[in-house]
């Protein structure tokens, strides 16, 4: 007889705890929604910003990274490995990986964007530079994070 009384008492206490918990208000949410902006009744909400878009055929655009750069005779001098832009977003120079063989002995030089020439070729565009190869090979190395010497910049006269 002792067990039914204990079970009845336990059941009554669980019912009391559940009923008490159900009566408590729920805690406030952790993140409150942003208040609605105050818009006077006579003024409509500002129009959303329109962002222009353009669709261009793939034959009209090329990615420059990895493209070969050739001299005036068509001899490959190196490949473009980076573009250097100024604070206004204008491309000022390309970084060309020159010399070496299979990654050994190669170096990087910065060549002015204005020194590049683009022409149509049999297998796509051909990028050449008007700077003599010996001048390119003797130019200062490009090292990221250091002052950059740009070969062929308009002020330098090549």
Buried (B, 14 or more C-beta within 10 A) or exposed (E): EEEEEEEEEEEEEEEEEEEEEEEEEEEEEEEEEEEEEEEEEEEEEEEEEEEEEEEEEEEEEEEBEEBEBBBEEEEEBBBBBBEBEEEEEEBBBBBBBBBEEEEEEBBBBBBBBBBBEEEEEEEEEBBBBEBEBEEBEEBBEBEEEEEBBBBBBEEEEE
